[in-house]
Amino acid sequence: MVTSQSAFYYNPFLQLLAEASHTITARGLALYAADPPKYAQLAALPFPAYIPLLAEELKTPAFLELLSASRLLFGEPSRGLTDLDLETLRQHFYQLIGQAASSQTWFPQEGGHSQRVARIAATLAEQLGYSSPEIHEITWGGLLHDVGKLFVGELFVALEGQGLPSPVTLPFIRAHASLGRSFLESVLPLFPTALTCAALHQESVDGSGYPQGLTYAQLTVESQIVNLADGYDATVTRMGWSAPQVCIDAEQMYARAGHPDALILSTFIYIVNEHHQEWYPTA
């Protein structure tokens, strides 16, 4: 049943994904064109002050139609399936997301970021003593943490194509966490842990992150794990940081937040020192 249903809806679902992305891009460009000074100033504001509101502004009828269709195609049918059928449906959903991502200009530049985050997060979870099923769920969290970029990737490219500076483009790309949460909420039975990771992977240990300005004390440990893995990969691949730099920065963040002896911090530093060269042989 899973195979025939998913094959039947294969093309329509991809079309809905594309439509949602295109209409959000058009909405974002129109928002910026209507009030350039407003969006030029957003990056200077505290993150929680604007990101959830901006994500709501970006939602379009096509995006809401996608959420409704996702719930029907992947959310409701997943209730009552066997574990094997459920995993098959999860894999098919992920393959569709991957195909949609590969058709966009923004995503190929990621160079496997989500796959690396999933691998790093799984290693951290294993070192922390998580069971194999729990590690599997955290791996899904890493793979899907950036799924919201499906909807703002084209917008980011379009804004940058106008030569706009990062203070203008960043607020729009930062909406991806809120949009990813909305998307995965429509298929919650498939990915409960991934939903949390997508929603919270840009929060910070000291509350300076987004979209809600939560501290690590307010996050699930699973989302903390993906958060650390995401930040680590980004600083290594996009900023050229070394393993010692990553560890020092993490220690400083935790010290500022009043948690210098956190177990997750010491475990993170351990796996970075153990595996950095294996993960990034040329870094």
Secondary structure as the mmCIF struct_conf table of DSSP 4:
data_model
#
loop_
_struct_conf.conf_type_id
_struct_conf.id
_struct_conf.beg_label_comp_id
_struct_conf.beg_label_asym_id
_struct_conf.beg_label_seq_id
_struct_conf.end_label_comp_id
_struct_conf.end_label_asym_id
_struct_conf.end_label_seq_id
HELX_RH_AL_P HELX_RH_AL_P1 VAL A 2 PHE A 8
TURN_TY1_P TURN_TY1_P1 TYR A 9 TYR A 9
HELX_RH_AL_P HELX_RH_AL_P2 TYR A 10 ALA A 34
HELX_RH_AL_P HELX_RH_AL_P3 PRO A 36 GLN A 41
HELX_RH_3T_P HELX_RH_3T_P1 LEU A 42 ALA A 44
BEND BEND1 LEU A 45 LEU A 45
HELX_RH_3T_P HELX_RH_3T_P2 PHE A 47 ALA A 49
TURN_TY1_P TURN_TY1_P2 TYR A 50 TYR A 50
HELX_RH_AL_P HELX_RH_AL_P4 ILE A 51 LEU A 58
HELX_RH_AL_P HELX_RH_AL_P5 PRO A 61 SER A 70
HELX_RH_PI_P HELX_RH_PI_P1 ARG A 71 GLY A 75
HELX_RH_3T_P HELX_RH_3T_P3 GLU A 76 SER A 78
TURN_TY1_P TURN_TY1_P3 ARG A 79 GLY A 80
HELX_RH_AL_P HELX_RH_AL_P6 ASP A 83 SER A 102
TURN_TY1_P TURN_TY1_P4 SER A 103 SER A 103
BEND BEND2 GLN A 104 TRP A 106
HELX_RH_3T_P HELX_RH_3T_P4 PHE A 107 GLU A 110
BEND BEND3 GLY A 112 GLY A 112
HELX_RH_AL_P HELX_RH_AL_P7 HIS A 113 GLN A 127
TURN_TY1_P TURN_TY1_P5 LEU A 128 GLY A 129
HELX_RH_AL_P HELX_RH_AL_P8 SER A 132 LEU A 144
TURN_TY1_P TURN_TY1_P6 HIS A 145 GLY A 148
HELX_RH_AL_P HELX_RH_AL_P9 LYS A 149 GLY A 161
TURN_TY1_P TURN_TY1_P7 GLN A 162 GLY A 163
HELX_RH_AL_P HELX_RH_AL_P10 SER A 166 ARG A 174
TURN_TY1_P TURN_TY1_P8 ALA A 175 ALA A 175
HELX_RH_AL_P HELX_RH_AL_P11 HIS A 176 GLU A 185
TURN_TY1_P TURN_TY1_P9 SER A 186 LEU A 190
HELX_RH_AL_P HELX_RH_AL_P12 PRO A 192 LEU A 200
TURN_TY1_P TURN_TY1_P10 HIS A 201 GLN A 202
TURN_TY1_P TURN_TY1_P11 VAL A 205 VAL A 205
STRN STRN1 ASP A 206 ASP A 206
BEND BEND4 GLY A 207 GLY A 207
BEND BEND5 TYR A 210 GLN A 212
STRN STRN2 THR A 215 THR A 215
HELX_RH_3T_P HELX_RH_3T_P5 TYR A 216 GLN A 218
BEND BEND6 LEU A 219 LEU A 219
HELX_RH_AL_P HELX_RH_AL_P13 VAL A 221 THR A 237
TURN_TY1_P TURN_TY1_P12 ARG A 238 MET A 239
HELX_RH_AL_P HELX_RH_AL_P14 ALA A 243 ARG A 256
TURN_TY1_P TURN_TY1_P13 ALA A 257 GLY A 258
TURN_TY1_P TURN_TY1_P14 PRO A 260 ASP A 261
HELX_RH_AL_P HELX_RH_AL_P15 LEU A 263 TRP A 279
TURN_TY1_P TURN_TY1_P15 PRO A 281 THR A 282
#
